[in-house]
Amino acid sequence: MYPKTIKLILAISTLIYSIFQFYENNIGNGIALIFLAIIFIFLYFKNEIILIIFFKLRKQDFDGTEKWLKKIKNPESSLTKKQVGYYNYLWGIVCSQTNLTKAEKYFKKAISIGLSMDHDLAMAKLSLAGILIQKRRKREATTLLNEAKKLDKQKMLMDQIKMMQQQMKRI
């Protein structure tokens, strides 16, 4: 994982060199270097390790996900604020398989930092509500479910929300 400053330096120097290539009438090289600079800028905002972790998680490989999460040593200094939120969100998902108390801590931290997409924030609140239901904290779970329902604009999580509301009625 490269630090953020190195990614910015590489992007700026690649853009400068692409301008020089345009000046030298090497149009193809200049265009290729602009695309390379765009990749560096993309990797500034989207961390490459977090992208790999999402691919591992999509395949339901929780051991691989945990292995890649451990490679991020100091998330507060090496990641942007939203990336730190996703880092905690991913740790919450991994820990929810084994340790609910730890998962609750990570989900709360991810929600407090914030996630860039509303459906991710809704999913984090829904997962935290599920943990709170298992711990018999009905009032907190109800507020989180209502917030998740408001954030779920495409109604992708409606079935899960209804299922959790039915589980809360049994408590």
Phi, psi and omega in degrees: 000126180269144178295158183298322183293323179294322178297318178293319179297317178296320180295315181293316180293325177293320177295319179297318179292328177292324176296320177298321179294322176296321179296324180277007181065028172259075188296317181298317177296320180297317179294317179298321179291327175296318177297322177295320177295323178296323177296317178296320179292320177300317181288343173292316183275331178241109182294136184294326180288322178294324175297318178296320180297319178296323176295320177296319181292325178297329178273005181062030178265085184288329177293317177294323178297315180295322179298316180288327178295325180291343179286341177275106188281308184234086188294328183294329182264334185262351181239157173285172185299314180294325178294325176295323176298315178291326176301313179292324177299315180293321176296323177297318178296316181294316182287338181292345177284333186234314189235103185290327181293317178294319180297320178299318179298315181293319179295320178297319180293320179296320179292321180291324178287318179106148177240152188284335181249140183296322182290332175291320177295321177296319180294321178295318179293323178294318178295318178295322177296321177298320178294318181292327176296318179294333178268008177065033175254082191290320184296313178296320180295323180295316179295320179294322178295321177294320177294320178295323179295321178292324182283338183276083184283330180271001179059037179281335184254012184299320181296317180293322180295316179296320180297318179291326177293324176292323178294325180291331179292332180284339183286000000 
